[in-house]
Amino acid sequence: MLTDNHGRTISYLRLAVTDRCNLRCFYCMPEHGLDWLSRTELMSNAEMLRICSLLVKMGIDKIRITGGEPFVRKDIMELLTSLSQLKGLKDLSITTNGILTAPFVPQLKALGVKSVNLSLDTLDANRFFTITRRDEFDAVMLTLDTLLSHGIEVKINTVVMAGKNTQDIPALVALTKDRPVSVRFIEEMPFNGEGHDYSGVLWNHLHILQEIKNLYPDLQKTTDTQFSTAYNYQVPGHTGSVGIIAAYSRTFCGTCNRIRLTPSGMLKNCLYDDGVLNIKDHLRAGTNDEQLEQILLKAFNNREIDGWAAAEKRIASPNESMASIGG
């Protein structure tokens, strides 16, 4: 078992394979996009597979592929195929915006991908365009239907934003009535790439919960899994469930079991830290696996107690993009 200096288990890697995305969601990046990493700045498939293999041997048993948008990376299926074959890896999952995903769903099923997180902030096509600056709503809904038809668990990730999509909360909760989906409402975070105001404080997890309870007074609390970042609920009689993630309030830090690798190879012990070491640089400098394991263990034994402590030590601007952090 891999643990940190606070006795917390580390078993979950979020691996961002690219910073590029085919949407321009205003809460994630500027309208014109970002200064994308060059191909040489990105980790190669071989580099990602090597570090993932080592981390699985050390105790990581869950890997989630994120971005940017993972499916804009041309060789993503090659990487997923290799990762699915790692001995000791119990859970390989993906977070996607769903635009390019539908054609790959049968392959994902065959590889053993059991869960996909689908980013969807509204069920209204016009608001979708306003939020994402792209007309791709139908493609995302096709991916949702395709995933469900193949029996893949779907968690819908909805960032709650004042003045943008709070009116969508009723429709999104209603989506769980007849569909086996988990709709997770997420507090907005400050990582929008340009520093505009965000609503993580106003629409915090308590406000979101009260909004749902106003609609469904009989909302029932369900059991949260050991490392869950969401507070989970169910409307009686509904097939699916509802979750609320206190991403800005950071109420789940005490049980955090995750680490992150950015597209450029930066290890992050916490979403809110600057990054603690660049693994890609060590790989390219010829560091062997035994040396790399010791370097990683040292980093894991210097994790901050929570996201607030990590943020206090930041040097970089807190207004970087989630696409560059790894969603």
N, C-alpha and C positions, 0 to 999 in steps of 0.2 A: 504494500500500500504506500502510495506517495502522499506525504503530508507537508504542510508548511510550518512556519515558526509559531503559528497560533493553534496548531493541532488540527487544522482543517484538512480534510481529504482533498487531493487534487486528482480528478479522474476525467476531466472534460476539457477538450481542446476545441476552440473555435478558430478554424483556419480560413483566413481570407485569401482567396486565390487571385483576386484582381481588385483594383480600385475603380475600374471602369464600370459604368452603368448606362443602360439605355433609357433611363428615366432621369428627370431633373427635379425630384421632389424638393420643394422649397425648404423643408425642414432638414434636409441632408446636404444640399450643395447649391451653389449659385446657378442661375439660369444658364450661364454660358459654360457650365461644367467646371472641371478642375484642371490643374496642370498634371496630366496623367503621367504615371511612372513609365519610363521606357522599358522595353523588353528586358534589357540587361539588369535593370533595377528590380524587376520582379523575380521571385524565386521560380526556378524551373520545376517541372514535374519531378525530376530526379531528386532535387534538393528537398522538396516538400515530402516526398515519399521517404527519404532517408531520415529526416527529423521526426516524422510521424512514426516510423518504425521504432526509432529509439524511445520516443515518449511512450508508446504502447508497451514496450518491454519494461519501462520504468513504472508503469501503473495506470496510464491513461487508457480508459476502455470505451470512451465515447468521443467521436470527432464529428463536429458540425462544419460543413463547408459553407462559407459565406463570401461576401464581396464587400463593396461593389455588387455587381450581379454575376454570380458564378457562370451562368451559361453564355456570357459574352466571351468567355475564354474558350478558344477553339479546341483545346485538347482536354477539356474538362472530363469527358467520359473516360479517357485513358487513365486519368488520375483516379477517378472514382473506382474504376475497375481494379486498379492496383491496391487502393486502400481497402477495398472490400475483401481482399485476400489476406490481410494482416492477421496473423494468429494472435488472439487475445483481444482483438477489437470487437466489442459486443454491439455497438450502436454507431452506424454511419448515417447521418442525416444531413439535410440541406435547408438553407434559407434562400428563397428566391422571390423575385417580383412576379414571376409567372409568365412573362411576355414570350420567352423562347422555350419554355419548359415542356409544354404539352407533348411534342413529338418524342421526347426522351423518356416519358413516363414508363412505357413498357420495359425499357432497358433498366431504369432505376428499380423497378419491381424485381427484375431478374437478378440484380446485384444484391438484393436483400435490403434495400433502403425502405425502412418501415415508416418513416415520419418525414414530412416536409412542412416547413414553416413558410406560409405564403403571405407576403406583405400586401395588405389591401386596406386602405384607409377610408374607403367609402363604397357604398353600393349604388351610387348615383354617377352615371357616366360623365355628366357635366362637371361635377365636383372633382371627379377623378382627374379630369384634364386640368382643372385649376390647380390641384395639388401637385400633380406630377409633371405638368407642362407637356404631356404627351397624350395622344389619343389611342390608348392601348387597353381600354377597359375590357373589351370583348375577348381579347387574347388572355387576359388574366382569368376571366370567368371560365373560359374553355379549359385552362389548366386546372382550375378548381374541380370542375366536373370530371375531368380525365383522371385526376388523382383519386377521387372518391370512387370512380367506377373500377379502378384497379385495386381497391382495398388498401390504399396507402393512407395512414393517419395524417390528417391535415390540421395544423394550427394556424389560424389567421391572425396575423400581427397587425394591430391597428394603433397607430400613434394618435393620441387624443390631443387636438389643438383648438384652442379657443378661437371662435370666429371662423373656423374652417370646416370642421366635420363633427362637432358635438351633436348636431341634429341627426347624425347617422347612427348614434348609439342604439335607438330602438330597433332599426332595421337589422343591424348586425346581431343584436341579441336574438331577434326573431329568426335569424338564419339558423340558429341551433335547434329550432323546433323539430324540423324534419330531416336535418342533415347531421351526420355524426362528426361534427367539427367542433373544435375548441376555439372560440373567439377570444383573443387576449387583448385587452385594452392596455396600452403602454403610456406611461407618463412621457411627455416630450422632454428631450434632453437638449443641452446647449450645443451639440455638435452639428451645426448646420452649415459650416463652411464659410459663413460671412458675417456672423455676429448679430443677426437681427434678434428681436425679442422672441422668447419662447414661453410656453404656457405650462411648464412642468410644475411650477409652484401653484398656480391658480387651479389647474385641473389635475390635482394630485390623486393618489389612489383612493383616498377617502371620499373626495368629491365624485369621482367616477362611480364608486360603489353606491353612493347615495342616489345618484342619477338612475342607476339600474334598479335600485330598490323602490324608487318612486314609480317605476313602470311595473315591477314585479315584487310586490310586498312579501310574497311567500318565497322569495329567493333563498335557497338553502346553501349553506357552506358545506363543501365536500373536503375530503382529506387531501392535504398537500403532500406530495412525495418528498423524500428526504432532502433533495437538493433543489427543490422547486423555487424558481424566482417569482412565480405567480401565486396569488391568493385565488383559489379555485372555488367556483360556485356552479349551481345548476338550478334552472327554473324547473319546478316539478312538471313532469309530463314531456319535457323536451328531450330529444335524442342526444343533442350535443351539450357542451358545457361552456362556461364563461370564466375567463381568468383576468386578473388585474395585476400588472407588473409595475412595481414602484421603482422604476429605473432611475428617476431623479431623486426620490426620497431615500433610496438605498437602504431599505429596511431588511434586506436579505443577506447582507454582507457576512453575517456571522456563520452562515452555512455555505459560503461560496466555494464551489469545487472546480471553478473554471479558470483557464488561462487562455490567452489569445495570441495568435501570430498574425501580424499585418501582412499585406501583400509584398512588402519589401523585406520581410523576415524579422521584424522587430517583435520581440517577446514582450507582452504586456501582462503583468500579474493582475491588473485591474483595468476595467474600461476607462477609468478616470486618471490613470497614471500616464507618464510621458513615454513609457517603454523602458525596460530595464536592461536589455542587451539585444544586439542584432545577431541573430543566429546565422543568417545568410553569410555575414562577413566571416564568421568562424568556419563555416563549411568551405568557403572559397579560399580561406587561408590554410586549409589542410588539417584542421583540428580533427583528431580521430574521435571515435565514438566514446571511448573511455574518458578522454579529456572533456568532451562536450557534456557528458553526463554529470561530471563534477561541477562544471560551470552552471548547468541548469539547476542542480541541487542547491548551489549557493544562492542563486536567484530566488528559488522557491522559499528559501529560509530567510528571505528579507522582504516578505510581502507585508504591505500595510494592513492594519487592523480592519479598515473599511474604506469605502470610496471617498469619504470626506477627507480622511487623512491623506489618501493618494492625491486628491485634487489640490490639497494645500501645498504639496511639493512640486506641482507642475511648473515647468519652465516655459513650455510651448503654450501658444494661445489656446484657451479652452474652446475656441470657435473653429477648430479643425472639423473636417467632414467625417461623418460616420463611414463614408465610403473608403476613406484612407485608414480608418481605425480597424475596420472589419466589423460589419453590422451586428 
